Amino acid sequence: MKYFLLLFTLLSSSLNFSQEVSKKEILVQNITEFNTAVSKATPGDNIIMARGVWKDVELIFKGKGTKDQPITLSVEEKGKVTIEGKSSLKLAGEYLIVDGLYFKNGYTPSNSVIQFKVDNDNIANHSRVTNCVIENFTQPSRDVQDHWIEFWGRNNQLDHCYIAGKSNSGPTLRVFLKGNENINTHHQIINNYFGPRPRKGGPHGETLQIGSSETSMTPAYVNVAENLFYRCNGEVEIISSKSNFNQFSHNVFFESEGSLVLRHGNYATIDGNVFIGNDNSEFIGGIRVINTGHWITNNYFYKLKGSEFRSPLAVMNGIPKSPLNRYNQVTDVVAAFNTYVNCISPWHFSVGSNVDKSEVLPATEIRSARPERILLANNLIYNDEEQNFPIVAYDIVDGVSFKNNISNSINKSEVQDKGIITKDFKIKKINEYLFVPVENHTDVYAGFDFEKIEEDIFGKDRSEVKSIGAVSLPVEKDQSLFEISEYGPDWYTAVKENKKSKIFNVSTTDELLEVLQKTVSEDIIELKSGTYKLDVSIPINKKISIRSEKGKKKAILQFSENDSSPAFEMNPEGILKMENIVLKGTKNRDAFGTLKENMSSAYNLWIDNSEISGFKNLLKVSQRSFADTISISNSTIKDLQSGINLAEETDDKGEYNAEFVYITNSNFSNIKEEVLNYYRGGYDESTIGGNLILTGNTFKNSGTSENTQVLLKTRGIVNVTFSDNSFIDNSVKYIAILWGEKGQKPENNSIKNSGEIKIEENLKQKLMY
């Protein structure tokens, strides 16, 4: 017996030893060594990429590990191994782990940066990407479409990654559901930090897309949990769920200008999520609902000011007999135990109703199918100031039931229901964003299957404490909604320190050109009074301010006709703030212009208290360029051929050249053609749609060119404020043609010998779908 025990022990030791021996760490210095190591890898091996820059590498990581002994791809030191240039990673096989890769200073040469398949015959399953960073790894041209992460196969996971800065077309992360091997996926997307995605100025800017319209009826079972979506502003859909049985739980959406959208597919669970807005943006949304069978519970909405498609809870109208790629009717949805704090009108019903647009849209686009069998129960609404319209209805609200919802303001909405109860109650501040009632409201409606809502947003047992809203008392004094340090890799810091601006004093042209070369972002160039004669174009590829010395005469920048390039050439990520400057040019060059191609990311232009004259165009842009903000204030613009040209996106696919345009308290005179041409073509609702503030300006003796019919063109731009302007002796038929359906109307404008302002109620646009 002892002999057999000894033999068993020796055999066990031998087996354990052989397992340990099989675990090899292989350090690779280049792509050749990497490929060799991958081809020989066995379960338990760890392939380690050496310190340094790996440039222009297309990594193929194939292998078959086991659950207990996965094959790992890691780095020698996290943060010291970067993958740059035209590079990507593709995985295929079983039980693979990728740990610590850092993609920067480049873009993918294929469809994706990280892809859970090599080809249709080689797909990854049971594989994991963790502790990785993809930062600003964006295509040179924003119309080139790719996905930074593509999920294929089943049971794959992305966790503790930082992903930020995608400015080109295409969702940041996309889950594919094509073929039986790619459904019932049970993918895990957890604990990631989805950092800022800049405004794109067109559709296809989602952060996550799970499925597509053509595969939207397939079961996906994707779990999206414990992620931070931080200022993800690409478009109206932060997450676009286009498949069945997906779960979204305990995610934080922080100041993100969009919504979690149940675009296609059914039976989603949205539980315990946090949506945080602010006082500055009217585009930050919550949850938008289409299709059937969704449960929306225990969510906390704070200071959301979005409306319609971006409202805190948007329940849409559908299209009768809708095709897969449009809008199905909303049915059998439960929204219960949610809390809304300082959200003016939290519930919007029949969003997208457009029966009145039958003259400009085909019948297949008319959204007339109202929501049916919708239950809103046990929700809590609180506002610091009285807000009497919790419901905004765009159609008859006859398919919604309200049960035991409490608001501290009287409901004066058109929709009246005894299930919306006015109650004077107090709340207390726990931390910056978390406010909870002083006491529980225990008159809870017990709906069908409500016993399955077992916990509140913080995991407190609801069977013991009955309470309306997302939070059950008591709450710990140090309870927080989220901790930013819990998301993404522990080795990477996403928040950058604010740099202190350095001021450079300049008195000659040579000094100016020299300083422009050595300044870094946030620096300020301060010009002494005088004239600076310039022959060259000045590229703006960083954040820089140019201003005259305070309290002195404005400095004059005089650009010669020796060069036809723009005086200031706006590059990707270029931000120019010009203050108290006189800018003079000639008719063969523009004052400001963009690169003709490869405008990979947005630029910004701010002009204040300046005088600009003599140029061909004030601003001339290229087709794929995009400005987040253009602002002209307190300035004089005169003697130009044309003004601001933001009308190069003529493909009519929903793209446009600038998100926010502010023209305030300025004087425009002797502009021969249009002062502004700001254009968005294509019938699309997935973007802000452009934003123009035009107030307090004077326009004089402009539009004199024979072919100029409209002084201020804004066709297709959604948000327009047009007030307190003066128009004097402008030789045009129309000052502007505004879009009545979007609520655009002129206010307090003075017009003398300058044509008229026309309102066009319904704008006919090219369909994109």
N, C-alpha and C positions, 0 to 999 in steps of 0.2 A: 504494500500500500504506500509506504514511504517512498519507494522507488518511483511509483507512478506520479506521486505528488511532486517529487523532485524533477522528474522528466517534464511534467506539465509546466512547472515554474520556469525551467530552462527554455522550453518551447515558447512560453509567453514572453520571456525576456528577449528571446531571439526575434520574435515577431515585432515586439516594440522597437527593438534596435533597428530592424530593417525598415520600419516605418520612419524612424528618425533619420536614418541614412538617406532615405528617398527625398527628404526635404532639403533641397539645395537652394542656395542663394547665388544667383548668377549676375555679376555686374557686367553691364554692356556699355560700351563707349560710343557706338555709332549704329547706324541703321543696319549695316551688314551683320554685326554681332547680335543685334536685336533679333533679326530674322532667323539667325542660326539658333539662338537660344529658344525662340518660340517653337521652332520645328522639332526640337528635342525635349520640350518640357513635358514633365510627367506630374501626376497629382502631388501636391505639396510644394512644388517648386515656386520660387520667388525670383522673378526677373527684375533686376534693379537698374534703372536708367541712371547713368553717371551725371554728376553735376555739370552744368553748362547749358548752352543754348543748342537745342535740337531744331535745326531749321530745314524747312521744305521736306518733311518726313511724312509719309503716309503709312501709319502704323497698322499692321494687320495682326491682331492678337487672337489666334485660334488655339484651341486646346480642349481637352476633356479632363477636368478635375472631378472630384467627388464632393459630396456634402461635407465630409469630415476633412478632406484634403483638397481644397480648391487650388487652382493655379493663380498666382498673383503677379500683377504688373505694378511695380512701385518705383519710387525714386530714391536716390542716395540721400538727398536732403530736401525736404519740402520747402518750396519757394525758391530754391537754388537750381532747379531743373525747369527750364521753360521750353515750351514747344511753340515755335514761331514760323513766320513765313507762310507758305502754302502747305498746310499740314492738316492731318486728320487722324482719327482712330476708329477702327472697325473691329468689333468683337464677334466671334462665332464659336459655338461649342457649348459646354456645360460647366457650371460652377467655376466661373472666372471672376476675379476681383481686380479692379483697377483703382489704385490708391495714390492720390497726391499729385496728379498731373496738373500743369499750369499752362493754359493756352493764352498767348498774348501776342501783340505786334504782328498780326497776320490775318489770314482768312482761309476757309476750307476750299480746296480745289474741286470738291465734289458736292453732293447734296447736303452733307452734314459734317459737323465737327466730330461728334461721337455718335456712333451708330451701332445698335445692337444686332447687326448682321453684316456679313461680308457680301453675300449675294443671296438670291432666293433659295439656293440649296444649302447655304451655310448661315444659320441663324443662331443667335445666342439664347439660351434658356438658363434660369437659375443663376444669373450673373449680376454683378454689382459694380457700380461706379460710385466711389466715395471720396470725400475730402479733396475734390478737384475744383479748379477754378477755370472759368472761361470768361475773359474780360476783354471787351471791345474787339472781339475777333470777328469783325464785320466786313462784308464785301466792299470793295472800292466804290461800287455803284449801288444805290439803295434799291434799284428796281431788279437787281439780281436776287433771285429767291433761293434761300437755303433754310435748313433747320440746324440749330446748334446741337440738339440731341434728338435722335430718332429711336423710339422704342419699337422693337419687333419681338416676336417670340412670346414666351410666357415666363412669369415669375421672375422678372428682372427688377432691379432696384437702383434708384438714384437717391443718395442721401448725403447730407452734410457738405453740399457743394455750394459754391458762390458763382452765380451766372448773371452777368450784367453788361449792358452797353450795346445790345444788338439794334442797329438802326436801319438795316436793309430789310427787304421784303421776306415774309415767312415767319411762322410761329417760332419762338425760341425753342420750345420743346414740342414735339409731336409724337403721338402714339398712333401707330398704324395697325389696322384691323383687317388687312386683306388676306384672306385664306384661312382655313381652319387652324393652321399652326399659329395664327396670330390673334385668335379670339379666346374668350375666357382667360384673360391674361393674368389677372391678379398681380399686376405690376404695383410696385411701391414707390411713390415719390414723396419722400419724407425728410423733414429737418433741413431743408435747403433754404438758402438765402437768394431769392430772385431779386437782384438789385435793380437799379433804375434802368428801365427801357425807355429811351427818349421818344417823344412824340414823332410819329413817322410821316404824317401828312398824307395818309392814304390807308386803304384797307390792308389786311394780311399782316397785322402787327400784334397778334396775340402773344401772350407769354406761354400759355399752355393750350394745346389743342388735342383733344382726346377723341380720335376717330375723325370721320368726315361724313358729309351728307350721304354719299353713296353706300357707306357701311354703317349708317347710324342705327340700324335696327339690330345690330349684332351685340351680344353680351360682352362687355369688356372687363367689368369688375376691377377697375383701377382705383387704388387708394391714394388720395392726395391729402396728406396730413402733416400738421406741425411745421408748415412752411411759412416763411415770411415773404410777402410780395411788397417790395418797398419801392414806391413811386414808379410802378409799371404803367407807363402812359402811352404805350404804343398805339392802342385803339380802344374802342368801347368794350371789347371782350378781353379781359385779362385772362380768364380761363374760358375756353369754349368747349363745353362738353357735348360731344356728338356721338354718343353711344349709350348703352344700357348698363344699369346697376353700378354706376360709379359712386364713390363716397368721397366727400370733402369735409374734413373735420379738423377743428382746432388750428386752422390757418389764420394768419394775420394779413390783412390787406391794408397797408399803411399809405395813405395819401396817394392812392393809385387811381388815375383818371379813367375808370372803366368799371366793369362789373364781373362777377362770377356768373356766367351765362349758361343756362341749360338749353343750348341752341338746338340740338336734335337729341333723339334718344329719350328713354323713359327710366323711371324708378331710381332717380338719384337721391342720395341722402346728403343733406347739407346740415351739419350739426356742430355747434360750439365754435363757430368762426367769429372773428373780430374784424369789423370794418371801420376804419378811422379816417375821417375827413378833416377839413380845416375851414377857416373863415375866408380863404383866398380863392378857392376854386369851386366853380359850379358844375364841374364835370366828374367829380368823384362819386361813384355809384356803389351799389350793393349787390343784389341778386336779381337777375332777370330770368323769367320763367316762360318756357314753351314746352309743349308736349304733356305727358301724363304721368301720374303716380309718384310725384316727388314729395319728400318730407323735408321740411325746412324748420329746424328746431334749435333752441338754445343759442341763437346767434345774437351778437351785440353790435349795434350800429351807433356810431358816435359822430355827430356833426357832419352828416352827409347832406350836401346842398344840391345834388344832382336831381334832374327831373326826367320824365319820359324814359328813354332807354337807359338812363343812368340814375334812376331814382333808387332809394333804399330797397324797396321791393317793387319790381315792375312785372306785372302779369299781362302778357300780350294777348291781343286778338290774333286769331289764326286765319288761314286761307282755306275755305271749303275745298275738300279733296286736294289738299296741298301736295305738290310734288315733294320729293325728299329734300330738295335743296332750299325750300322756302320755309313757311311757318305753319306747323300743325296747331290745331286747337289745343288750348290748355284745359285739361280735365283731371279731376280726382287728385288734387294737390292739397297738402296740409302745411300750414305755416303756424306754428304754435310755440309758446314759451320763448318768444324773442323780445329783446329790449331795444328801444329806440330812444336815444338821448340827444336832444337838440337837433333833431331831424325835422325840418319844417313840415313836409308832407310825406310821411313814410310809405304810404301805399298808393301806387298808381295802377289802375285797372284798365284793360283794353288798350294798352299802349300799342301804338302803331295802327290804330284804326284809321282807315283811309278811304272810306266809302265816298267821301266828297271829292276824291281825285280821279273819279272814273273817266273824266274827260282826257286826262293825260297819261293814264296807266291802263294796261290791258286787264281784262277780267281776272286773269290768272295771278295778278298782283294785288287784288283787292282783299284786304284783311277784314272780314266781316263776321267771322266765327268767334263769338264771345266766350270767355271762360265759363266752364260749367263744373259744378260740384267741387267748388273750392271752399275750404274751411280755414278761417283765421280765428284762432282761439288762444286765450291766456297770454296775449301779448301786452307789453307794457310800453306806454308812450309818455315821455316826459320832456317838457321844454321849459327853459328858464323864463322865457317870455311867452305870453299866451299865443298859441298857434291853433287856429280854429278849423283848419282844413286838413285833417289827417288823410283824407281820401281825395285823389284826383281821378276823375272818371272821364274817359274819352269815348265812352259808349254807355249803353244801359248796363248797370251792374245788377243783373238778376240771377247770376249763377254762383254768387258768393254768399256763404253763411258766416256770420260773426257771432262768436260765443265768448263772453266774459273777457273782453279786451278792455283795458283801463287806460284812460288818458287824463292828464291833469288840466287839460283845456277842453272847453265846450266844443263839441263837434258841430260845425255849421256847414259842413260839406253838403252837396246835393244828395249824397247817399246817407240816409238816416237809418239807424238800426239799433235796437235795444241791446244788441251784443257789443256796442261800443259805449262804455260806461264812463261818465265824467266823475272823477274823484280827486279831491284836493289832497295830495300826499307830498311828502318831503323826500329829498334824496340827500345823500352825503357823499363827499369826495373821498375816495380811497387813495387814488394817485392821479397823475396828470390826465389820464383818459378814462379811468374807471369811476363811475358814479353808480351807487346802488340805493334802493329805497331804505328808509330808516326802519321800516318794518315789513314783514312779509304780507302779501295779499293772498289770502288762503282760499278764496272762493273760486276754486279751480274747476273748470269744465272738464268732465271726464268723457272724452270722446272715444270713438272706436279705436282700439289698439294703442290708446294713450298710455296704458300701463307699460308699454315697451320703451317709453321715454323715461328711463330709469334714473338718469343723472342730470344735473344742471351743467352749466358751461365749465365749472371748475371741478366736476366729478362728484359733487355732493349728492347723496342718495335722495332722490325725490320721493321715495316711498315713505320716508320719515318726515320730510318737511314739504308740505304742499305750498307752492308759491307761484304767482303769475310773473312772467318775465324770465329772462335767461339766468338770473342769479337767485339762489336761495340763501337766506341769512341763517346763521351768522357768516361773515366774511372775515378772514384773517386781516389784521392791520397792515401787514406787509404784502398782501395779495396784489399781484400785478397781472395785467392782461398779457404782457409778453416781455421777454428779456432778449434784447437784440443779440446778445452774446451766445444765445443758445442755437443760433441758426448758422449754417455754413461750416466751413473748415475751422478747426481751432487754431491753425497755424497762420491764417490769413485775416488781416484787419481790413474790413470794407470801408469804414469811415475814415476819410482822409482829414488830416489836420488843416485848419484854415491858415493860409499863408498870408503873412503881413505884406501889404503893398510897399514897394520901393518907388520913390519919386526921383525921376531923372530930369534935371533942369537943362534946357537946351536953348542955344542962342544963334546957331548957324545951321545951314543946310547939311554940311558935312557931319556936324555933331548929331543931327537928327537921324541921318542914315546910319551912323555908327551905333547909336543907342538902339535903334530898331532891331539891329542884329543881336544885341546882347540882352535885351529884356526877356523876362520870363512871364508866365501868366500871372495876372493880378497887378503887374507893374503899371506905373503912371508916367507918361511923358508930359512935362509941363514946358510950354513954349513961351519964350520972352517975346514981346511985341516986335513986329518986323515982318518982312516978306521972305519966305523960304521957297526958292525956285527949284522945282523938281522935274526931272526928265523921265524917271523910271516909275514903274508901278510898284506899289507897296503891298506885299502879301501880308494878310492877317491870318495867322494860323495858331493864335493863342489868345487869351483874354488880355486885352490891353486898352488903356485909356489914353487919349490924346486931348489935351486941353491947353488953353491959354493961361498965362500967369494970372492969378487972381488979382482983381482990382486994376488991371492994366488993359490997354487996347487989345482987341482981338488980333492974334497972330494970323497972317495970311499964308496959306499954302497955295502956290501958283504952279499948276501943272502945264507943261509945254505940250505942243502938238507933235513933238518928235516921236512919240510913241502912241499907238492906237489902243493899247491895253488900258483897262480901267485904272483910275487913280489909286483906288484901294481894291485889291483883289481878295475877296472873301474865300477862305479855304475851310475844309472840314474842321469843326470845333473852334473856328475863329470867332472871337467876340470883340467887337470894336465899340468903344464908347467915345464919341466925339463931342466935346463941350466947348462952347465959346470960341469957335474957329471960323475963319473966313476961307472958303474953299473955292478956288477959281480954276476953270479949265477951258478946253477948246471943243469945237463941234465934232472932232474926230475921235473923242474918247468919252467913256462913261465915268461918272463920279465914283460909282461902286459897281462891282460886278463879281460874279462867281467864276470858279474854274469851269471850263467847258465840259469836263467830264470828271469822273471819280470824286464826286461830292459825297463821300461815304457817310457823313454825319452832318448834323445841323450846324448852322452858323447863327450869329445874332448881331444886329446892327442897331445902335442907339445913337441918335443925333439930337443934341439939345442946345438951344440958344446959339445956333450957328447960321451962317449965310453961305448958300451954295449957288453958283451961277456959271453960265457959259458952257456947260457940258452938253453932250448929245443926250444921254439918259441920266436920270438921277440914280436909278438902279436897274441893271439888266442882268437877268439870271439865265442859267442853262436849264434844260428840261428836267434833269434828275436832281437838281439842287433843292435844298429845303432849309428855310429859316424858321427857327422856333419863334423868334420875336423880331419884328422890325418896328422901331419907335422913332417918330419924328415929332419933336415938341418945341414950341417957342422959337421956331426958326423961320428963315426967309429963303424960299426957293424960287429962282427966277431965270428967265432967258435960257430955256432948255428946249431941245427938240421934243423930248418926251419925259414923263415922270417915272413912276415906279412900275416896272413891268414884272408881274408875277403871274404870267399866263402862258407858260411854256409846256405845262402838262396837258397836252391836247389829245391824248389817247382816249380820254373819257372813260377812265377806269377807276375813278374816285380819287386819284392823286391830285395834290395841289402843292404850290411852291412855298407857302408860309402858313404857319398856324395862327399867330397873333400879329395883327398890324394895327398900330396905334398912330394916328395922325391928329395931333391936338395943338390948338393955339398957335397955328403957323400960317404964313402968308405964301401963296403961290401966285406967280404972275408970269405972263408971256411964255407959257408952256404950249408949244404949237399943237401937240397931239394930246393923247389922254394924260391926265395927271396921275391916274391909277388904273391899272388893268389887272384885276385880281380874279382868278378863274379856277373853278372846280367843276369838272365834267364827269358824268356818270351817276346813275341812280344808286347811291350807296349811303347806308346809315351807320356804318361801323366806325366813323371818325367824328371828331369835333366838327369838322366840316368848314374850318376857317372861321376867323373871328376878326372883325373890323370895328374899331372905335374911331369915328370921324367926328370930332367935336371942336367948336370954337375956332374954326379956320376961316380964312378969306381966300377966295379963288377969283382971279381977275385977268381979263384979256387973254384967256387961254382957249384951247380947242379950235384954233384958227385954221388948222390944216383942213383941206377940202374933204378928206376922207374920214374925218373925225366926227362921229355922230353922238357919242356919249362921253362926257367928261370924266366920269368916275365909274368904271365898269366893275361890277361885283357879281357876275353871273355864277350861280351855283354855290356861292358862299353862304353859309347857314346863319351865322350870328353877325348881325350888322346893327350898330348904333350910329344914327345919322342925325346930329342935332346941333343947333346953335352955330351954324355956318353961314357965311355971306358969299353970294355969288354975284359978281358984277361984270357985265359986258363979256361974257363967254360965248363964242360963236358956235354953239352946239344945239342940236335938237333936244337932247335930253341931258340933264345934269347927271342923273342916275336912274337905273331901272331896278327897283327894290322888289324883294320876294315876299309877297303878302302872307303866304301860308306860314312862313317862319316868324311872323310877327314883326317884320321890318316896316317901319314907318318913319317918315321925316318929322322932326319936331323943332319948332322955333328957328327955321332957316329963313334967311332973307335973300330974295331973288330979284335981280334987276337985269333985264335984257340978257338972259342966260339960259333960255330953254326951260324945260319943266322936269320935275321929279315924278316919274311914273311908277305906279304899283302894279306888278304883275302877280296875280293871286297864286296861280298854279304854274309851276315851271316845268316844261316838258324837257326831260333828260333821257339820254341813252341808257337803256337797261343793261346792267352788267351781268345778269344771271340767265 
